């Protein structure tokens, strides 16, 4: 992107717009007076901006298509509390590279690659190490695609290196939680599952631009694709333990946690249960962070459709106060010890059970194609 192009995230109402940006989508509408107008969305590495074309909309939009880089001029305005650009001109910029305008992870790539290498080093069990090496070390085409891929189309980590960032974060959470429940979890199985759970997104999503779904992604989804990719690797590994393979398969197909979110089975092992929770947690934390980054003035973000709420983005609870001493690290023995069960006399009374709707029988095939938006996220 040209240095003369102002970053979209920095634009404020009243500023002039003159720069090159990625055209994410566009459409034509008609005013009450029958005059055509254009609605479009521009993007760069810092964010997105709605645009309006009130003059020559048909003529200017006709030669353009989503995924092209366009040169836009106009003025930044505010309409119903939302920042938008009223454009005066719009044309293709053939000298610009579309990939340069895609948003990327805020974490430096070198740091993410180091994080992946560290997570791989945590798995020393020979069979698990062999299957991880087959993906992330020996399969250079997969490793390169995994490094570039987004983690979703728009829900969370929807940018270059997003899948790598999400996977590294999930693996770190897996290691931390495994240390808290040593008697209930196999740490290396949980970490391996965290590293493998989203491998299907390499085939499900395309960087475009803009980011979208492949035909395979729409028809099968990343859980099914990831399962098939795992099977391909296991097929060429001699004498891979059948029971371990079954546990890895289950973690991949159950990590969305529920039928309505696209999982053909709910988590039924301790490792699969924890993986579902940490995968969902990392996705939601990324959504909250993105909402804070894109929030305008004031103390509240725009309504977040997936989180189903407004998010507070005002001063932090300790902002302006004297900092306290940092908590000392937990002793190693304490960090790895299982949490103690409360005495019977101290245990909180259990809440009354709510009546639950009956679940479908195990042999009933769930609808993998009609799930909610989270199922495709």
PEWO-V52388 format. One record per pair of residues at least 24 apart in sequence whose C-alpha atoms are under 8 Angstrom apart, sorted by the first residue. I is the first residue (numbers start at 0). GAP is how many residues later the second one is. D is the distance in Angstrom with one decimal. If there is no record, write none. Layout:
# PEWO-V52388
i=I gap=GAP d=D
i=I gap=GAP d=D
This chain:
# PEWO-V52388
i=0 gap=95 d=6.6
i=0 gap=96 d=7.7
i=0 gap=99 d=6.5
i=0 gap=100 d=6.7
i=6 gap=37 d=7.2
i=6 gap=38 d=8.0
i=6 gap=39 d=6.3
i=7 gap=35 d=7.2
i=7 gap=36 d=6.7
i=7 gap=38 d=6.2
i=7 gap=39 d=5.9
i=7 gap=40 d=6.3
i=7 gap=41 d=6.6
i=8 gap=37 d=5.4
i=8 gap=38 d=5.4
i=8 gap=39 d=7.2
i=8 gap=285 d=7.6
i=10 gap=65 d=7.2
i=11 gap=64 d=6.5
i=11 gap=65 d=7.6
i=11 gap=71 d=7.3
i=12 gap=62 d=7.9
i=12 gap=63 d=4.8
i=12 gap=64 d=4.5
i=12 gap=65 d=5.8
i=12 gap=70 d=6.6
i=12 gap=71 d=7.9
i=13 gap=61 d=6.7
i=13 gap=62 d=5.5
i=13 gap=63 d=6.0
i=14 gap=60 d=6.0
i=14 gap=61 d=5.4
i=14 gap=62 d=7.9
i=15 gap=57 d=7.6
i=15 gap=58 d=6.0
i=15 gap=59 d=4.5
i=15 gap=60 d=6.1
i=16 gap=55 d=7.1
i=16 gap=56 d=5.1
i=16 gap=57 d=5.0
i=16 gap=58 d=5.3
i=16 gap=59 d=6.5
i=16 gap=68 d=7.6
i=17 gap=53 d=7.4
i=17 gap=54 d=5.7
i=17 gap=55 d=4.4
i=17 gap=56 d=6.7
i=18 gap=52 d=5.6
i=18 gap=53 d=5.7
i=18 gap=54 d=6.7
i=19 gap=49 d=6.5
i=19 gap=50 d=5.4
i=19 gap=51 d=4.3
i=19 gap=52 d=6.2
i=19 gap=73 d=7.0
i=19 gap=76 d=7.9
i=20 gap=48 d=5.4
i=20 gap=49 d=5.5
i=20 gap=50 d=6.5
i=20 gap=51 d=7.5
i=20 gap=80 d=6.8
i=21 gap=44 d=7.9
i=21 gap=45 d=6.3
i=21 gap=46 d=5.9
i=21 gap=47 d=4.4
i=21 gap=48 d=6.2
i=21 gap=76 d=6.5
i=21 gap=79 d=6.1
i=21 gap=80 d=7.9
i=22 gap=42 d=7.3
i=22 gap=43 d=5.2
i=22 gap=44 d=5.7
i=22 gap=45 d=5.6
i=22 gap=46 d=5.9
i=22 gap=47 d=6.4
i=23 gap=42 d=5.0
i=23 gap=43 d=5.9
i=23 gap=44 d=8.0
i=23 gap=185 d=7.8
i=23 gap=186 d=6.0
i=24 gap=40 d=7.5
i=24 gap=41 d=5.0
i=24 gap=42 d=8.0
i=25 gap=35 d=7.7
i=25 gap=39 d=7.7
i=25 gap=40 d=7.1
i=27 gap=29 d=7.4
i=27 gap=30 d=7.3
i=42 gap=58 d=7.0
i=42 gap=59 d=7.5
i=43 gap=57 d=4.5
i=43 gap=58 d=5.8
i=43 gap=59 d=6.3
i=44 gap=55 d=7.7
i=44 gap=56 d=5.3
i=44 gap=57 d=5.1
i=44 gap=58 d=3.7
i=44 gap=59 d=6.4
i=45 gap=57 d=6.2
i=46 gap=56 d=7.2
i=46 gap=247 d=7.8
i=48 gap=34 d=7.3
i=48 gap=35 d=6.0
i=48 gap=36 d=7.2
i=49 gap=33 d=7.4
i=49 gap=34 d=4.9
i=49 gap=35 d=6.3
i=50 gap=33 d=5.5
i=50 gap=34 d=4.6
i=50 gap=35 d=5.8
i=50 gap=36 d=6.6
i=51 gap=32 d=7.6
i=51 gap=33 d=6.3
i=51 gap=34 d=5.0
i=51 gap=35 d=6.0
i=52 gap=33 d=6.3
i=52 gap=34 d=5.4
i=52 gap=35 d=7.1
i=53 gap=32 d=7.8
i=53 gap=33 d=7.7
i=54 gap=33 d=7.5
i=59 gap=29 d=7.7
i=59 gap=30 d=6.2
i=59 gap=31 d=6.8
i=60 gap=29 d=7.8
i=63 gap=27 d=7.6
i=63 gap=28 d=6.8
i=65 gap=143 d=7.9
i=65 gap=144 d=7.2
i=66 gap=31 d=7.0
i=66 gap=141 d=6.9
i=66 gap=142 d=4.9
i=66 gap=143 d=5.5
i=67 gap=24 d=7.0
i=67 gap=25 d=7.9
i=67 gap=30 d=6.5
i=67 gap=141 d=8.0
i=68 gap=24 d=5.5
i=68 gap=25 d=7.2
i=68 gap=27 d=6.5
i=68 gap=28 d=7.4
i=68 gap=29 d=5.9
i=97 gap=111 d=6.8
i=98 gap=110 d=6.9
i=101 gap=57 d=6.9
i=101 gap=58 d=7.0
i=101 gap=107 d=7.2
i=101 gap=108 d=7.7
i=102 gap=56 d=5.1
i=102 gap=57 d=6.3
i=103 gap=55 d=4.8
i=103 gap=56 d=4.4
i=103 gap=57 d=6.3
i=103 gap=58 d=7.2
i=104 gap=52 d=7.4
i=104 gap=54 d=6.2
i=104 gap=55 d=6.1
i=104 gap=56 d=5.7
i=104 gap=57 d=5.7
i=104 gap=60 d=7.2
i=106 gap=58 d=7.6
i=108 gap=52 d=7.3
i=111 gap=52 d=6.8
i=111 gap=53 d=6.2
i=111 gap=56 d=7.1
i=112 gap=51 d=7.9
i=114 gap=53 d=6.0
i=115 gap=48 d=7.7
i=115 gap=52 d=5.7
i=118 gap=49 d=7.1
i=118 gap=52 d=6.5
i=118 gap=53 d=7.2
i=118 gap=72 d=7.6
i=121 gap=66 d=7.2
i=121 gap=69 d=7.8
i=122 gap=65 d=5.4
i=122 gap=68 d=7.3
i=122 gap=69 d=7.0
i=123 gap=64 d=7.6
i=124 gap=63 d=7.2
i=126 gap=113 d=6.6
i=126 gap=114 d=7.7
i=127 gap=60 d=7.8
i=127 gap=61 d=7.4
i=127 gap=64 d=6.8
i=130 gap=102 d=6.9
i=130 gap=103 d=7.2
i=130 gap=106 d=7.8
i=131 gap=60 d=7.3
i=131 gap=64 d=7.8
i=133 gap=99 d=6.9
i=134 gap=98 d=7.8
i=141 gap=60 d=7.7
i=144 gap=57 d=6.3
i=145 gap=53 d=7.5
i=145 gap=56 d=5.8
i=148 gap=52 d=7.6
i=148 gap=53 d=6.1
i=148 gap=56 d=7.4
i=148 gap=57 d=7.4
i=148 gap=58 d=6.8
i=149 gap=51 d=7.9
i=149 gap=55 d=7.3
i=149 gap=56 d=8.0
i=149 gap=57 d=7.1
i=149 gap=61 d=7.9
i=150 gap=50 d=6.8
i=150 gap=226 d=7.9
i=151 gap=49 d=7.9
i=151 gap=53 d=7.3
i=151 gap=224 d=7.9
i=151 gap=225 d=5.2
i=152 gap=52 d=7.2
i=152 gap=58 d=5.7
i=152 gap=59 d=5.7
i=152 gap=60 d=7.4
i=152 gap=224 d=6.6
i=153 gap=223 d=7.4
i=154 gap=128 d=7.9
i=154 gap=132 d=6.9
i=154 gap=151 d=7.6
i=154 gap=219 d=7.9
i=154 gap=222 d=5.8
i=155 gap=127 d=5.6
i=155 gap=128 d=7.5
i=155 gap=130 d=5.7
i=155 gap=131 d=5.5
i=155 gap=221 d=7.7
i=156 gap=126 d=7.6
i=156 gap=129 d=6.6
i=157 gap=53 d=7.7
i=158 gap=52 d=7.9
i=159 gap=47 d=7.5
i=162 gap=35 d=7.8
i=162 gap=38 d=7.9
i=165 gap=116 d=7.0
i=165 gap=117 d=7.7
i=166 gap=27 d=6.7
i=166 gap=28 d=5.9
i=166 gap=31 d=7.6
i=167 gap=27 d=7.4
i=168 gap=113 d=7.2
i=169 gap=24 d=5.9
i=169 gap=25 d=7.7
i=169 gap=108 d=6.2
i=169 gap=109 d=6.2
i=169 gap=112 d=6.7
i=170 gap=24 d=6.1
i=172 gap=105 d=6.6
i=173 gap=100 d=7.8
i=173 gap=101 d=7.2
i=173 gap=104 d=7.3
i=178 gap=156 d=6.5
i=178 gap=157 d=4.6
i=178 gap=158 d=7.3
i=178 gap=159 d=8.0
i=179 gap=155 d=6.4
i=179 gap=156 d=5.4
i=179 gap=157 d=6.1
i=179 gap=158 d=5.5
i=179 gap=159 d=6.9
i=180 gap=155 d=7.5
i=180 gap=156 d=7.2
i=180 gap=157 d=5.0
i=180 gap=158 d=7.2
i=181 gap=154 d=6.8
i=181 gap=155 d=6.9
i=181 gap=156 d=6.1
i=182 gap=155 d=6.8
i=183 gap=86 d=7.0
i=184 gap=85 d=6.3
i=184 gap=86 d=6.1
i=185 gap=85 d=7.2
i=188 gap=59 d=7.8
i=188 gap=82 d=7.2
i=189 gap=81 d=5.3
i=189 gap=82 d=7.6
i=189 gap=84 d=8.0
i=189 gap=85 d=7.0
i=192 gap=55 d=6.3
i=192 gap=58 d=6.2
i=192 gap=59 d=7.2
i=192 gap=79 d=8.0
i=192 gap=82 d=7.4
i=193 gap=81 d=6.5
i=195 gap=30 d=8.0
i=195 gap=56 d=7.3
i=196 gap=26 d=7.9
i=196 gap=29 d=7.3
i=196 gap=54 d=6.8
i=196 gap=55 d=4.9
i=196 gap=58 d=7.1
i=197 gap=24 d=6.8
i=197 gap=25 d=7.4
i=197 gap=28 d=6.7
i=197 gap=54 d=7.5
i=198 gap=27 d=5.4
i=198 gap=30 d=7.8
i=199 gap=24 d=7.4
i=199 gap=25 d=4.8
i=199 gap=26 d=3.8
i=199 gap=27 d=7.6
i=199 gap=29 d=7.2
i=200 gap=24 d=7.8
i=200 gap=25 d=7.5
i=218 gap=150 d=7.6
i=219 gap=149 d=8.0
i=220 gap=155 d=6.9
i=222 gap=29 d=6.1
i=222 gap=30 d=5.4
i=222 gap=40 d=7.5
i=223 gap=29 d=7.0
i=225 gap=26 d=6.9
i=226 gap=25 d=6.5
i=226 gap=26 d=7.0
i=250 gap=24 d=7.4
i=254 gap=24 d=7.4
i=255 gap=24 d=7.7
i=255 gap=119 d=7.3
i=258 gap=107 d=6.2
i=258 gap=108 d=7.6
i=258 gap=109 d=7.7
i=258 gap=112 d=7.7
i=259 gap=107 d=7.8
i=259 gap=111 d=5.0
i=259 gap=112 d=6.3
i=259 gap=115 d=7.2
i=260 gap=110 d=5.7
i=260 gap=111 d=5.9
i=260 gap=112 d=7.7
i=260 gap=113 d=5.6
i=260 gap=114 d=4.1
i=260 gap=115 d=7.9
i=261 gap=105 d=7.6
i=261 gap=106 d=5.3
i=261 gap=107 d=7.6
i=261 gap=109 d=5.9
i=261 gap=110 d=7.9
i=261 gap=112 d=8.0
i=261 gap=113 d=4.7
i=261 gap=114 d=7.6
i=262 gap=105 d=7.4
i=262 gap=112 d=7.8
i=263 gap=101 d=7.4
i=263 gap=102 d=6.1
i=263 gap=104 d=7.1
